[in-house]
Amino acid sequence: MWIKLPENILKEINDALLSEEGKNIKFLSRGYQGATYRINLDNHTLLIKKTNVSNPSLFSPLRWLRSLIDQKFIRHENTIYQLLDGIKGIPKCYGLTENSDLILEFIEGDSFRNVEQTLDNRDQFFKDLLEVILCMHKAGISHGDLKRKDNILVSDSNQPYLIDFGT
């Protein structure tokens, strides 16, 4: 069942994202759709995918259009995560902030790309990964970019997680 965060947590997330600094927020990376942050709030460790937002301006119509497209992709990704809710190996999604930033469960671990050569118990890992993919397909969703090794996370407990459904 899809879980919505309490309003006070959503407000704390929005406040942290506005300042982009503080003890509870850590910048992780920047991609073509925006930036990702790790936020610790009230026993929740969350990943926030913040869209590239620009204010509409007569002087930057292309940037404004790009911002609208990025927000559309994030909203689409939110919908995909909701459809995959409850599948082991898919991070929990908590919805969107008021600025259309995606709120996800933070998974401790590393990308498959970074641990590929040192992965323990490879046979079990790939059996588990296949199970995640089959469950995802049974839900009517295909990923579209699993050849990109950064879209497969290996948790600290050696479990596969699929991320980045923004395609």
matplotlib code that plots the C-alpha trace (Angstrom):
import matplotlib.pyplot as plt

x = [0.0, 1.3, 2.3, 1.9, 4.2, 2.7, 2.4, 5.0, 7.6, 6.7, 7.2, 10.6, 11.6, 10.5, 12.3, 15.5, 15.3, 14.9, 18.0, 19.9, 22.0, 21.8, 22.7, 19.7, 20.4, 23.3, 23.7, 24.4, 24.5, 23.2, 21.8, 20.0, 16.6, 17.9, 19.7, 19.4, 19.7, 19.7, 17.5, 17.2, 14.0, 12.2, 13.7, 13.1, 16.1, 14.8, 16.1, 14.8, 15.0, 14.8, 13.8, 15.6, 13.1, 13.5, 11.1, 9.2, 11.0, 10.8, 14.6, 14.9, 12.1, 14.2, 15.1, 11.5, 10.4, 13.1, 11.8, 8.3, 9.6, 11.7, 8.7, 6.6, 9.2, 9.3, 5.5, 5.6, 8.3, 6.1, 3.2, 5.5, 6.7, 3.1, 2.3, 5.3, 4.5, 5.1, 7.5, 10.6, 13.6, 11.8, 12.3, 9.2, 7.8, 6.3, 5.0, 5.9, 6.7, 4.7, 7.4, 7.1, 10.3, 10.1, 10.4, 11.8, 13.1, 16.8, 18.6, 22.0, 24.4, 26.1, 25.4, 26.0, 28.6, 30.7, 30.5, 30.2, 33.7, 33.5, 29.9, 29.5, 27.2, 26.7, 24.3, 21.9, 22.1, 21.2, 18.3, 17.0, 17.4, 15.5, 12.7, 12.5, 12.4, 9.7, 7.5, 8.0, 6.9, 4.0, 2.8, 2.9, 6.0, 9.3, 12.3, 13.7, 17.2, 18.5, 21.7, 22.8, 24.4, 23.8, 20.1, 20.7, 21.5, 23.2, 22.0, 24.3, 22.6, 23.5, 19.9, 19.2, 17.0, 15.9, 15.8, 15.3, 12.1, 12.3, 12.6]
y = [0.0, 3.4, 5.5, 9.2, 11.1, 13.3, 17.0, 18.0, 15.7, 17.1, 20.6, 19.7, 18.2, 21.3, 23.6, 21.5, 21.5, 25.3, 25.8, 22.8, 22.8, 21.7, 18.6, 16.6, 17.0, 15.8, 16.5, 13.2, 13.8, 15.8, 14.4, 15.6, 15.8, 17.3, 16.6, 13.9, 14.5, 12.3, 13.6, 12.2, 13.2, 11.6, 8.1, 8.3, 8.3, 9.5, 10.1, 13.2, 13.6, 17.4, 18.6, 21.3, 24.1, 27.5, 30.4, 31.2, 34.0, 35.7, 35.5, 31.8, 29.9, 26.8, 26.5, 27.0, 24.3, 22.0, 22.5, 21.6, 18.4, 17.4, 17.8, 15.7, 12.9, 13.1, 12.9, 9.9, 8.2, 8.8, 7.0, 4.1, 3.7, 3.7, 0.9, -1.1, -0.5, -3.5, -5.3, -6.4, -4.8, -1.5, 1.4, 2.7, 5.9, 8.5, 10.8, 14.3, 17.5, 20.6, 21.4, 18.0, 16.6, 12.8, 11.3, 7.8, 5.4, 5.7, 2.4, 1.9, 0.4, 1.1, 0.9, -2.4, -0.6, 0.1, -3.4, -5.6, -7.0, -7.6, -8.8, -11.6, -14.6, -13.6, -16.5, -15.6, -11.9, -12.6, -14.9, -12.2, -9.6, -11.8, -12.1, -8.3, -8.0, -10.7, -9.1, -5.7, -7.1, -8.9, -5.5, -4.3, -2.2, -2.5, -0.5, 0.7, 1.2, -1.8, -2.0, 1.1, -0.5, 2.6, 1.8, -1.4, -0.8, -3.5, -3.0, -3.5, -6.8, -7.8, -7.4, -5.9, -2.8, -1.2, 2.6, 5.5, 4.8, 8.2, 6.9]
z = [0.0, -1.0, 2.0, 2.2, 4.6, 7.4, 6.6, 9.1, 7.4, 4.0, 5.4, 6.8, 3.4, 1.6, 4.1, 3.8, 0.0, -0.1, 1.9, 0.5, 3.6, 7.2, 9.3, 7.9, 4.2, 2.0, -1.7, -3.5, -7.2, -10.2, -13.3, -16.4, -14.6, -11.4, -8.2, -5.5, -1.8, 1.3, 4.1, 7.6, 9.4, 12.3, 11.8, 8.1, 5.7, 2.4, -1.1, -2.7, -6.5, -6.9, -10.4, -12.3, -11.7, -13.4, -13.2, -16.4, -18.2, -21.5, -21.7, -21.2, -22.9, -23.5, -19.9, -18.9, -21.3, -20.0, -16.5, -17.5, -19.2, -16.2, -13.9, -16.3, -16.1, -12.3, -12.1, -14.5, -12.3, -9.2, -11.0, -11.9, -8.3, -7.1, -9.6, -8.3, -4.6, -2.4, -4.8, -3.0, -4.7, -5.5, -3.1, -1.4, -2.9, -0.6, -3.4, -4.4, -2.6, -3.4, -5.9, -7.7, -6.1, -5.8, -2.3, -2.1, 0.6, 0.8, 0.2, 1.8, -0.7, -4.0, -7.7, -9.4, -11.6, -8.5, -6.9, -10.0, -9.6, -5.9, -5.5, -3.0, -3.7, -7.3, -8.1, -5.4, -6.3, -9.9, -8.9, -6.7, -9.5, -11.9, -9.4, -9.1, -12.9, -13.3, -10.6, -12.2, -15.6, -14.0, -12.7, -16.4, -16.1, -18.0, -16.9, -20.2, -19.1, -17.1, -19.2, -17.3, -14.3, -12.2, -12.3, -10.2, -6.6, -4.4, -0.8, 2.1, 2.6, -1.0, -2.3, -5.7, -6.1, -9.3, -9.5, -11.9, -13.8, -15.4, -19.0]

ax = plt.figure().add_subplot(projection="3d")
ax.plot(x, y, z, "-o")
ax.set_aspect("equal")
plt.show()
